[in-house]
């Protein structure tokens, strides 16, 4: 009986630790998404100012916009949750 009670106690303590880690990792992912959103928003604005007029420059801009959309959407989704 004592072994069963010890097992239940240790299991419940272990589960509490895992939920804390999940919350911390979600918080870190949200912060990283917000940081990358700001980075790619600035890149898009700066690149538009100095952009050449060719296909490669347009492809670069499209990639920056794609990443900006990805990280800003992730940032907004995490904020609303």
Residue pairs with C-beta under 8 A, 6 or more apart in sequence:
26 78
29 74
29 78
30 75
30 78
30 79
33 71
33 74
33 75
33 78
34 75
36 67
36 71
36 75
37 68
37 71
37 72
37 74
37 75
40 64
40 67
40 68
40 71
40 72
41 68
41 72
43 64
43 68
44 61
44 64
44 65
44 68
47 60
47 61
47 64
48 61
51 57
51 58
51 60
51 61
